[in-house]
Amino acid sequence: MKIIDYLAREHLTLTEFARRAGVSVAAMSRYTSGRQIPRPEAMRRLAEASSGQVSPADFYPPPDPADEHHDPVVAARQYLDAHPEVRHVDLVIADTNGVCRGKRATRAEAIDVIDHGLKLVGSIFGLDIHGDNVEEAGLGMDTGDRDQIAVPVDGRILPMPWVGPDAAQMVLTLLDEEGAPFFADPRQVLCGVLEKFRTLGLNPVVACELEFYLIDRDRTLLGAPQPVPSPYTGRRDWSTQVLSLDEMDAHRTVLSDISAAMEAQGVPVTGALSEYAPGQFEINLHHVADAAVACDHAILFKRTVRAVARRHGIDATFMAKPYGGISGSGLHVHVSLVDEKGRNTFSPGHPGAEERLRHAIGGLMAAMPESMAVFAPNANSFRRFQLGSYAPVAPCWGFENRTVSLRVPGGDGKARRIEHRVCGADANPYLAVAAILGAMHWGLANQIDPGPPVEGNSYDLVAPSLPRHWSNALDAYDDGLILPRCLGEAYHQHYGRLRRAEFERYEAEVNPLDHAWYLDKL
């Protein structure tokens, strides 16, 4: 709600509200007129003074599609011209792990990047989770650590409400020295998969659902995470809190700020809910008709959640399994396919809808074992896959069944879609969606039959068969026949070398549990 609307509704004068919020009348006048966007601390005061009715998003005009230009250079310049208060722009690119990297540019530097691109080392896609070069990936010294060219994905410059009005960000993607898509950029890998669908006259519509934990900055003596104390009681709650409105109320401020920050960036969110563990939440991103943009949204969401949490003095994590005894965090991907007229080709009544749905599911099931190294990219990822945990352990499908790996939700037939429930929240969204869509394309092209849907508890009816350990997943990935055709042979080999090297480094470490179990007993 805009300040001016709040004042009118509450019958408050500008001076009265300024005094209540602890800001000057002059500043309040600038806020209400739109001449100044409050800094984060002032935004917090205004939100508290209005009981959350005035949120950070209310100070940023929603993106107007009419203002967008097909030329990224023009679109970005238009934004900067309209926002002279922007002093620096974060140039953001997601590496293979989905970690945001890049450069903080001045306004002048950002304009130069918009016009000419940014020289950026291709080895950014050969980094491990620590940010160290993995030479086995072949992008470092073997190439002389060559620069490539990073360019804006669409020219949209987005605000960063958790920093303030003088900060903005822009998502980049990498081209090679000849201006072609750089083979190791996960976003470009996804775009290559999307081209396959265009030849079929189909376009994937994608939405990402990401679960995450809010955790205390104070760790246990062994460095483990622990839940944030309830703002209501001051106590840590270790009990299951699925769909708890009390849990939502307790963390309302940070969750509201996350949603507001996403809306300020023009990223559509559809709601929030408390998940299966203390401090675990899900905020859904709305489906969009460009799968690459849907993954941009997921990357921006993860960055926003972590940043907003820090502003509130806590941490957030998308680690797949931060706690041993309670629920892990997943990335659920919803996919439908629309034709050239925008009609959902899975919808009952569309010619061939049932066969198309089944063949897409058949491809997903066939490719699932070899895709696990993408869906679960880290050692910790595999701790999430446990019987009866809603984390799938076998390729299977069913209608309105959350125990299967591929769920076809009920409801309006026009919205019929596949919900892919395998990925952990730690997966790179671009790679996960590329593998999912590539498998669907494979199923459609080869008319793969998935067999009958599962009715009932799949954990009792279908034997576990997916790789449940990192080494097994990497072996299945290396031996795979479908993913190399989906992602491209060059990228398939690159990703395999990178993950294999990280696995070997992980296995070479002696962890604290080894000492606790064996040091004094052997």
Backbone torsions as a table, in degrees:
resi	resn	phi	psi	omega
1	MET	NA	130.2	177.7
2	LYS	-64.7	149.5	-178.2
3	ILE	-56.7	-43.6	-175.3
4	ILE	-62.1	-36.1	178.8
5	ASP	-71.5	-37.5	179.3
6	TYR	-65.2	-43.1	179.7
7	LEU	-61.4	-41.9	-179.4
8	ALA	-65.9	-41.9	-178.3
9	ARG	-66.7	-37.3	-176.9
10	GLU	-92.9	0.1	-180.0
11	HIS	57.2	45.2	178.7
12	LEU	-108.5	146.3	171.5
13	THR	-84.3	160.1	177.7
14	LEU	-58.5	-40.1	-179.4
15	THR	-65.4	-42.1	-180.0
16	GLU	-62.5	-43.2	-178.6
17	PHE	-71.0	-35.9	177.0
18	ALA	-61.0	-42.4	178.7
19	ARG	-64.9	-41.6	-179.9
20	ARG	-63.7	-38.4	-177.2
21	ALA	-84.6	-10.8	179.2
22	GLY	75.2	32.3	175.6
23	VAL	-122.9	163.2	-177.8
24	SER	-74.2	154.9	178.0
25	VAL	-62.8	-38.2	-179.8
26	ALA	-63.1	-42.7	178.6
27	ALA	-65.3	-41.4	-179.9
28	MET	-62.2	-36.5	177.7
29	SER	-63.2	-40.5	179.0
30	ARG	-68.1	-36.7	179.5
31	TYR	-65.6	-45.5	-175.9
32	THR	-69.2	-29.6	-179.1
33	SER	-84.6	-10.2	-178.0
34	GLY	83.2	7.6	-179.8
35	ARG	-78.5	-14.8	-179.9
36	GLN	-148.8	138.4	174.1
37	ILE	-95.7	126.8	-177.5
38	PRO	-61.8	149.4	172.3
39	ARG	-74.9	165.1	-173.3
40	PRO	-52.5	-41.9	-178.2
41	GLU	-65.7	-41.0	177.6
42	ALA	-66.7	-37.7	177.2
43	MET	-60.6	-42.1	179.5
44	ARG	-61.4	-43.3	179.6
45	ARG	-63.5	-42.2	-179.5
46	LEU	-65.2	-40.0	179.0
47	ALA	-65.0	-44.2	179.9
48	GLU	-65.5	-40.8	-178.3
49	ALA	-66.5	-23.8	-179.0
50	SER	-105.3	13.3	-178.1
51	SER	55.0	38.3	176.4
52	GLY	83.0	-0.6	-178.8
53	GLN	-70.9	-32.1	175.4
54	VAL	-102.6	115.7	-175.4
55	SER	-114.4	165.4	179.6
56	PRO	-55.4	-35.5	-178.1
57	ALA	-62.7	-23.5	-177.3
58	ASP	-69.0	-12.3	-179.4
59	PHE	-96.6	-3.6	179.2
60	TYR	-115.4	123.1	178.0
61	PRO	-64.7	138.3	178.5
62	PRO	-63.1	144.0	178.4
63	PRO	-57.4	133.0	180.0
64	ASP	-100.1	114.1	-179.5
65	PRO	-54.3	-29.0	-179.7
66	ALA	-66.8	-22.8	-179.7
67	ASP	-85.9	-12.3	-178.5
68	GLU	-75.3	145.1	-177.6
69	HIS	-120.1	145.3	-178.9
70	HIS	-65.9	-21.5	179.4
71	ASP	-92.0	116.6	-178.2
72	PRO	-57.4	-35.5	-179.4
73	VAL	-62.8	-45.9	-179.6
74	VAL	-66.1	-43.1	-178.8
75	ALA	-60.1	-45.6	-178.7
76	ALA	-66.5	-42.0	178.7
77	ARG	-63.5	-38.6	178.5
78	GLN	-59.5	-42.3	-179.5
79	TYR	-64.0	-47.5	-177.8
80	LEU	-65.4	-37.2	177.6
81	ASP	-64.0	-34.9	-178.8
82	ALA	-81.8	-11.6	-176.4
83	HIS	-131.2	73.1	-179.5
84	PRO	-65.2	-14.5	180.0
85	GLU	-73.4	-15.4	-179.6
86	VAL	-70.2	122.1	-179.2
87	ARG	-105.4	-29.9	177.4
88	HIS	-143.5	155.7	-176.1
89	VAL	-130.5	123.7	173.4
90	ASP	-77.9	123.5	177.4
91	LEU	-94.7	109.0	-165.6
92	VAL	-109.2	131.2	173.2
93	ILE	-140.7	135.1	-176.9
94	ALA	-90.8	127.3	179.8
95	ASP	-79.6	-170.5	-175.3
96	THR	-63.4	-30.2	178.0
97	ASN	-82.2	-2.0	-175.8
98	GLY	81.7	9.4	178.1
99	VAL	-81.5	132.7	-179.4
100	CYS	-76.1	124.7	176.0
101	ARG	-128.9	177.6	178.9
102	GLY	144.6	-141.4	-173.0
103	LYS	-148.0	145.3	172.6
104	ARG	-96.1	113.1	-173.8
105	ALA	-104.6	148.8	169.9
106	THR	-70.3	170.2	179.0
107	ARG	-58.8	-44.6	-179.3
108	ALA	-64.5	-40.8	178.7
109	GLU	-65.1	-38.2	179.5
110	ALA	-62.2	-41.4	178.5
111	ILE	-62.5	-39.4	178.4
112	ASP	-64.7	-39.0	177.7
113	VAL	-64.6	-40.1	179.0
114	ILE	-60.6	-40.5	-177.0
115	ASP	-79.5	-39.2	-168.2
116	HIS	-125.4	-5.9	-175.5
117	GLY	85.0	175.2	-177.4
118	LEU	-125.4	127.1	174.6
119	LYS	-69.6	126.0	-175.8
120	LEU	-145.4	136.0	-176.4
121	VAL	-66.3	135.1	176.9
122	GLY	-66.0	-20.1	-179.3
123	SER	-69.6	-3.0	173.4
124	ILE	-59.9	-23.3	177.8
125	PHE	-96.6	14.0	173.7
126	GLY	-121.3	28.0	-178.6
127	LEU	-97.8	148.2	172.8
128	ASP	-88.0	-173.8	-174.7
129	ILE	-65.3	-21.4	178.9
130	HIS	-85.9	-8.4	-176.3
131	GLY	88.3	12.4	177.9
132	ASP	-90.6	145.8	176.3
133	ASN	-65.4	134.8	171.8
134	VAL	-103.8	99.9	-173.4
135	GLU	-63.0	-27.4	179.1
136	GLU	-61.5	-20.9	179.8
137	ALA	-73.5	-18.7	174.0
138	GLY	83.7	12.8	-179.0
139	LEU	-105.5	-2.1	-176.2
140	GLY	-97.2	-112.2	-174.2
141	MET	-63.5	-29.6	-179.8
142	ASP	-60.0	-26.9	179.5
143	THR	-104.4	3.5	-171.9
144	GLY	75.5	16.1	-177.3
145	ASP	51.2	56.6	-172.3
146	ARG	-70.9	148.5	171.5
147	ASP	-78.9	145.6	167.6
148	GLN	-117.5	-167.9	-177.4
149	ILE	-120.3	118.6	175.4
150	ALA	-93.4	133.8	-178.6
151	VAL	-132.0	155.4	177.0
152	PRO	-61.5	142.5	-179.5
153	VAL	-72.3	-35.8	-177.9
154	ASP	-149.0	3.5	178.6
155	GLY	83.7	-0.9	-179.4
156	ARG	-78.3	123.7	171.4
157	ILE	-102.1	130.1	-170.1
158	LEU	-118.2	145.2	178.5
159	PRO	-71.0	162.7	175.3
160	MET	-126.5	80.7	-172.5
161	PRO	-58.7	-27.7	-179.1
162	TRP	-71.9	-13.8	177.3
163	VAL	-99.3	-53.3	-179.0
164	GLY	146.4	177.0	-173.9
165	PRO	-69.1	-17.0	-177.6
166	ASP	-87.9	2.7	-176.5
167	ALA	-118.2	141.7	176.9
168	ALA	-144.8	175.7	-179.1
169	GLN	-146.0	158.7	-179.9
170	MET	-145.8	131.5	-178.9
171	VAL	-85.3	135.1	-178.3
172	LEU	-116.1	162.6	170.2
173	THR	-137.2	163.0	-169.6
174	LEU	-108.6	135.8	172.2
175	LEU	-113.8	156.3	176.0
176	ASP	-83.3	-176.5	-173.3
177	GLU	-66.4	-19.2	177.9
178	GLU	-93.5	-0.9	179.0
179	GLY	89.7	6.5	176.6
180	ALA	-88.3	159.5	177.7
181	PRO	-55.0	133.1	179.3
182	PHE	-74.9	125.8	-168.3
183	PHE	-61.2	-26.7	-173.8
184	ALA	-94.4	0.4	178.1
185	ASP	-81.5	116.3	-178.1
186	PRO	-55.2	-33.9	179.2
187	ARG	-65.1	-39.2	178.6
188	GLN	-70.0	-32.6	175.2
189	VAL	-60.9	-45.6	178.2
190	LEU	-61.7	-43.2	-179.9
191	CYS	-61.6	-34.2	176.3
192	GLY	-64.5	-37.9	176.8
193	VAL	-66.3	-39.4	-179.3
194	LEU	-62.2	-31.6	177.7
195	GLU	-61.1	-33.3	179.8
196	LYS	-62.5	-36.1	-179.6
197	PHE	-72.4	-31.9	-179.8
198	ARG	-62.9	-32.7	178.3
199	THR	-68.5	-19.4	176.4
200	LEU	-93.4	-2.1	-176.1
201	GLY	72.9	25.2	-177.9
202	LEU	-122.3	154.2	177.5
203	ASN	-137.1	124.8	178.8
204	PRO	-72.8	135.7	170.2
205	VAL	-106.5	125.6	-167.8
206	VAL	-129.5	142.9	169.6
207	ALA	-136.3	143.2	179.1
208	CYS	-112.2	133.9	172.9
209	GLU	-113.0	120.4	-177.2
210	LEU	-118.3	129.7	173.8
211	GLU	-98.2	148.7	-179.6
212	PHE	-152.6	164.8	177.2
213	TYR	-113.8	138.5	162.6
214	LEU	-91.5	126.9	-176.2
215	ILE	-130.6	157.7	179.0
216	ASP	-71.5	146.4	174.1
217	ARG	-69.6	-25.4	176.2
218	ASP	-79.9	123.8	178.1
219	ARG	-94.9	169.5	174.4
220	THR	-71.7	175.4	-179.6
221	LEU	-60.8	-27.3	179.2
222	LEU	-93.6	7.2	177.5
223	GLY	85.9	9.4	-179.1
224	ALA	-81.3	156.3	178.5
225	PRO	-74.9	163.1	172.7
226	GLN	-148.0	152.3	-176.0
227	PRO	-61.4	154.1	174.5
228	VAL	-69.7	133.3	174.8
229	PRO	-59.3	142.5	179.0
230	SER	-62.8	128.9	175.0
231	PRO	-60.7	-20.6	179.6
232	TYR	-80.2	-47.2	-172.2
233	THR	-107.8	-19.5	-175.4
234	GLY	78.3	2.5	-178.1
235	ARG	-104.3	152.5	172.8
236	ARG	-84.4	133.1	-179.8
237	ASP	-111.6	120.6	-179.4
238	TRP	-100.6	8.3	-176.1
239	SER	-86.5	160.7	176.6
240	THR	-65.7	137.2	-173.6
241	GLN	-129.6	34.8	-175.5
242	VAL	-58.3	128.8	177.8
243	LEU	55.9	29.5	-178.8
244	SER	-78.0	118.6	175.6
245	LEU	-73.3	-29.9	175.9
246	ASP	-62.5	-41.6	178.1
247	GLU	-63.6	-40.8	176.9
248	MET	-62.6	-43.8	179.8
249	ASP	-63.8	-39.9	-176.9
250	ALA	-62.7	-33.4	-177.5
251	HIS	-113.2	26.3	-175.6
252	ARG	-57.1	-41.6	-173.6
253	THR	-63.5	-49.3	-178.3
254	VAL	-68.9	-37.8	178.9
255	LEU	-66.8	-39.2	178.1
256	SER	-65.2	-40.0	179.2
257	ASP	-66.7	-35.2	176.4
258	ILE	-63.4	-49.0	-179.9
259	SER	-61.5	-42.0	-179.8
260	ALA	-64.3	-40.1	179.8
261	ALA	-66.3	-36.5	177.6
262	MET	-67.1	-42.4	178.9
263	GLU	-64.1	-36.4	178.0
264	ALA	-63.6	-28.7	178.2
265	GLN	-86.4	2.0	-179.6
266	GLY	76.3	20.0	179.4
267	VAL	-99.2	116.8	-175.2
268	PRO	-74.4	126.2	173.5
269	VAL	-116.2	149.4	-172.0
270	THR	-115.0	-0.5	178.9
271	GLY	148.1	171.7	-178.8
272	ALA	-135.8	153.0	175.3
273	LEU	-150.1	155.7	175.1
274	SER	-83.3	131.7	-175.6
275	GLU	-93.8	-153.9	-166.7
276	TYR	-85.6	9.0	-176.0
277	ALA	-149.6	161.2	-179.2
278	PRO	-62.6	127.4	178.6
279	GLY	78.1	7.7	179.1
280	GLN	-99.7	132.0	-175.8
281	PHE	-137.7	163.6	173.8
282	GLU	-136.1	129.1	172.7
283	ILE	-121.5	117.8	-171.8
284	ASN	-83.8	140.5	174.5
285	LEU	-96.8	137.6	-176.9
286	HIS	-70.5	147.7	178.9
287	HIS	-67.7	147.3	177.5
288	VAL	-135.8	159.0	-174.4
289	ALA	-89.5	14.8	174.4
290	ASP	-131.9	109.3	-174.8
291	ALA	-61.9	-35.4	178.8
292	ALA	-65.4	-38.9	177.5
293	VAL	-67.8	-38.3	176.8
294	ALA	-57.9	-38.4	178.5
295	CYS	-75.4	-33.7	170.8
296	ASP	-55.6	-45.1	180.0
297	HIS	-59.9	-42.0	-179.4
298	ALA	-64.1	-41.7	178.4
299	ILE	-64.2	-45.0	178.7
300	LEU	-63.7	-36.9	179.2
301	PHE	-62.5	-47.6	-179.1
302	LYS	-62.2	-41.0	178.5
303	ARG	-65.0	-41.3	-178.0
304	THR	-66.2	-46.1	-178.3
305	VAL	-57.9	-46.9	-177.9
306	ARG	-65.9	-40.6	-177.8
307	ALA	-69.6	-44.3	-179.9
308	VAL	-65.5	-40.2	177.6
309	ALA	-58.8	-43.4	179.0
310	ARG	-61.0	-36.5	178.3
311	ARG	-62.9	-25.4	-180.0
312	HIS	-95.4	8.4	176.0
313	GLY	79.1	17.3	177.9
314	ILE	-129.1	179.7	177.4
315	ASP	-117.9	161.0	172.6
316	ALA	-131.8	146.2	179.7
317	THR	-138.1	142.3	172.6
318	PHE	-106.5	18.1	173.0
319	MET	-55.2	138.8	-173.3
320	ALA	-66.1	-36.0	-176.2
321	LYS	-144.1	78.1	-178.2
322	PRO	-73.1	-24.8	179.7
323	TYR	-121.9	141.3	-176.4
324	GLY	-72.3	-38.2	-169.6
325	GLY	-98.4	0.0	-177.2
326	ILE	-131.0	-179.8	-168.0
327	SER	-57.8	142.8	170.5
328	GLY	-86.9	177.7	-178.6
329	SER	-112.0	130.7	-176.7
330	GLY	-114.7	165.9	169.3
331	LEU	-116.7	106.4	176.7
332	HIS	-95.7	130.8	-176.9
333	VAL	-113.9	123.3	177.7
334	HIS	-101.2	130.9	-176.7
335	VAL	-136.5	131.8	164.9
336	SER	-128.1	166.1	179.1
337	LEU	-121.3	126.0	178.7
338	VAL	-110.0	151.7	179.2
339	ASP	-88.1	-173.0	-175.0
340	GLU	-66.6	-15.9	176.2
341	LYS	-97.9	7.1	178.1
342	GLY	80.7	15.0	-179.0
343	ARG	-90.7	138.2	179.7
344	ASN	-70.4	114.7	-175.8
345	THR	-79.7	-3.8	171.3
346	PHE	-91.6	-10.6	-173.5
347	SER	-71.5	133.4	176.6
348	PRO	-54.3	135.1	-177.2
349	GLY	104.2	-25.2	175.0
350	HIS	-75.5	135.3	-177.6
351	PRO	-54.4	126.4	177.4
352	GLY	74.1	17.1	-174.0
353	ALA	-61.5	-46.5	-175.7
354	GLU	-65.4	-43.3	179.5
355	GLU	-65.4	-40.4	-179.3
356	ARG	-63.7	-44.0	178.9
357	LEU	-61.3	-46.8	-178.5
358	ARG	-64.3	-42.1	-178.8
359	HIS	-66.7	-39.1	177.0
360	ALA	-62.2	-43.2	178.4
361	ILE	-65.8	-39.1	177.6
362	GLY	-59.1	-42.2	177.2
363	GLY	-64.5	-40.8	178.9
364	LEU	-62.5	-40.9	180.0
365	MET	-68.2	-40.5	-178.4
366	ALA	-64.9	-37.4	-175.6
367	ALA	-89.4	-9.0	-171.3
368	MET	-60.5	-46.5	-178.5
369	PRO	-58.6	-44.4	-178.5
370	GLU	-76.6	-12.4	179.9
371	SER	-90.9	-6.8	-175.1
372	MET	-60.7	-30.4	178.7
373	ALA	-68.2	-17.7	174.4
374	VAL	-91.5	-43.2	-178.5
375	PHE	-70.9	-28.8	-179.6
376	ALA	-130.8	82.2	-165.7
377	PRO	-84.7	-4.7	-173.3
378	ASN	-128.1	167.1	177.7
379	ALA	-58.8	-44.5	-178.2
380	ASN	-65.8	-26.2	-176.0
381	SER	-54.1	-36.2	-171.2
382	PHE	-81.0	-10.2	175.0
383	ARG	-71.0	-15.6	-178.9
384	ARG	-76.0	-25.5	-172.4
385	PHE	-87.6	96.9	-179.8
386	GLN	-133.9	146.7	-178.6
387	LEU	-58.0	135.0	176.8
388	GLY	73.5	16.1	-173.8
389	SER	-103.0	4.1	-173.3
390	TYR	68.0	8.7	169.4
391	ALA	-104.6	116.8	-169.3
392	PRO	-64.9	146.9	178.4
393	VAL	-123.8	6.6	179.1
394	ALA	-154.1	148.9	173.3
395	PRO	-72.1	116.7	179.3
396	CYS	-160.6	164.2	-178.1
397	TRP	-144.1	163.8	178.4
398	GLY	-173.7	164.8	178.3
399	PHE	-90.0	128.6	175.7
400	GLU	47.8	52.6	-175.5
401	ASN	-137.7	111.2	-177.0
402	ARG	-85.7	1.9	176.6
403	THR	-89.6	-7.6	-177.2
404	VAL	-96.1	167.2	178.9
405	SER	-82.0	-25.7	-179.4
406	LEU	-127.8	105.2	-175.0
407	ARG	-104.1	134.2	170.9
408	VAL	-102.1	104.7	-176.5
409	PRO	-64.2	152.9	176.0
410	GLY	-81.5	-166.8	178.3
411	GLY	101.4	-154.5	-176.1
412	ASP	-58.4	124.4	179.8
413	GLY	-61.3	-27.2	179.2
414	LYS	-66.8	-20.6	179.8
415	ALA	-103.0	17.4	-176.9
416	ARG	-59.8	136.3	-174.3
417	ARG	-156.4	171.8	174.0
418	ILE	-106.7	129.8	172.9
419	GLU	-102.8	112.9	178.7
420	HIS	-89.6	118.5	-166.8
421	ARG	-112.0	16.7	-170.9
422	VAL	-89.8	-40.3	-168.3
423	CYS	-64.1	145.3	169.6
424	GLY	-82.6	160.3	178.7
425	ALA	-65.7	-14.3	179.4
426	ASP	-85.9	-3.9	-179.9
427	ALA	-69.9	148.4	172.2
428	ASN	-71.0	118.7	-175.9
429	PRO	-57.7	-40.2	-179.5
430	TYR	-61.5	-45.2	-177.9
431	LEU	-71.5	-40.5	179.1
432	ALA	-60.9	-46.8	-178.7
433	VAL	-69.7	-35.4	176.8
434	ALA	-61.4	-44.1	179.2
435	ALA	-66.4	-39.9	179.2
436	ILE	-64.1	-50.4	-178.0
437	LEU	-68.2	-37.0	177.8
438	GLY	-61.5	-40.7	178.0
439	ALA	-66.6	-39.2	177.4
440	MET	-62.4	-43.2	178.1
441	HIS	-61.2	-41.7	178.7
442	TRP	-60.7	-44.0	179.6
443	GLY	-63.7	-40.5	179.0
444	LEU	-66.9	-43.9	-176.7
445	ALA	-67.6	-30.7	-176.1
446	ASN	-108.6	4.9	176.2
447	GLN	49.7	56.2	-176.5
448	ILE	-81.8	128.8	-180.0
449	ASP	-88.0	125.3	-178.4
450	PRO	-83.8	-5.3	-173.7
451	GLY	81.6	-178.0	-175.6
452	PRO	-72.4	152.2	176.0
453	PRO	-70.2	153.6	177.9
454	VAL	-83.2	134.1	173.1
455	GLU	-117.6	119.6	-176.5
456	GLY	104.8	-162.7	-174.1
457	ASN	-78.7	107.9	-176.3
458	SER	-64.9	-26.2	179.7
459	TYR	-64.9	-27.1	177.2
460	ASP	-89.2	-21.3	-170.1
461	LEU	-105.0	-23.0	-175.8
462	VAL	-123.6	124.8	-178.0
463	ALA	-67.6	139.6	176.7
464	PRO	-59.2	133.5	-179.0
465	SER	-142.4	-14.1	179.2
466	LEU	-73.5	147.2	175.5
467	PRO	-57.1	129.7	-177.5
468	ARG	-116.2	12.2	174.8
469	HIS	-136.3	149.4	-173.8
470	TRP	-57.7	-45.8	-177.2
471	SER	-62.1	-41.8	179.2
472	ASN	-65.3	-38.7	179.3
473	ALA	-65.2	-40.0	179.1
474	LEU	-67.0	-37.6	176.4
475	ASP	-63.3	-44.9	179.1
476	ALA	-63.3	-38.5	178.5
477	TYR	-63.0	-47.9	-178.6
478	ASP	-62.3	-33.7	-178.4
479	ASP	-88.0	-0.9	-174.4
480	GLY	-65.5	150.0	178.7
481	LEU	-111.8	-21.1	-175.2
482	ILE	-90.8	-48.9	-176.6
483	LEU	-58.5	-39.4	178.0
484	PRO	-57.3	-34.0	178.8
485	ARG	-76.7	-27.2	-179.1
486	CYS	-81.0	-49.2	-173.7
487	LEU	-89.7	-16.2	-173.0
488	GLY	98.0	137.2	-175.8
489	GLU	-59.9	-41.1	-177.4
490	ALA	-63.3	-44.9	-179.5
491	TYR	-70.8	-37.7	179.3
492	HIS	-57.2	-44.8	179.0
493	GLN	-67.7	-41.4	179.8
494	HIS	-59.6	-49.6	-178.0
495	TYR	-63.5	-41.4	179.5
496	GLY	-61.7	-43.1	178.4
497	ARG	-64.0	-41.9	-178.7
498	LEU	-63.3	-47.9	-178.0
499	ARG	-69.3	-38.2	179.9
500	ARG	-63.4	-42.1	179.6
501	ALA	-64.8	-39.5	179.4
502	GLU	-67.9	-37.4	176.2
503	PHE	-60.8	-44.7	-179.7
504	GLU	-63.0	-38.2	178.1
505	ARG	-66.4	-40.4	179.4
506	TYR	-64.3	-44.7	-177.5
507	GLU	-66.0	-26.1	-178.8
508	ALA	-75.9	-15.3	-179.3
509	GLU	-81.1	145.9	172.9
510	VAL	-100.5	117.9	-172.6
511	ASN	-93.3	164.3	-176.4
512	PRO	-57.9	-29.2	180.0
513	LEU	-66.8	-34.4	175.1
514	ASP	-57.5	-45.3	180.0
515	HIS	-66.2	-43.6	-177.0
516	ALA	-63.9	-36.2	-176.3
517	TRP	-84.8	-37.6	-164.5
518	TYR	-117.2	-24.8	-168.7
519	LEU	-58.5	-45.5	-175.4
520	ASP	-94.1	1.3	-175.2
521	LYS	-114.0	-12.0	-176.7
522	LEU	-120.7	NA	NA
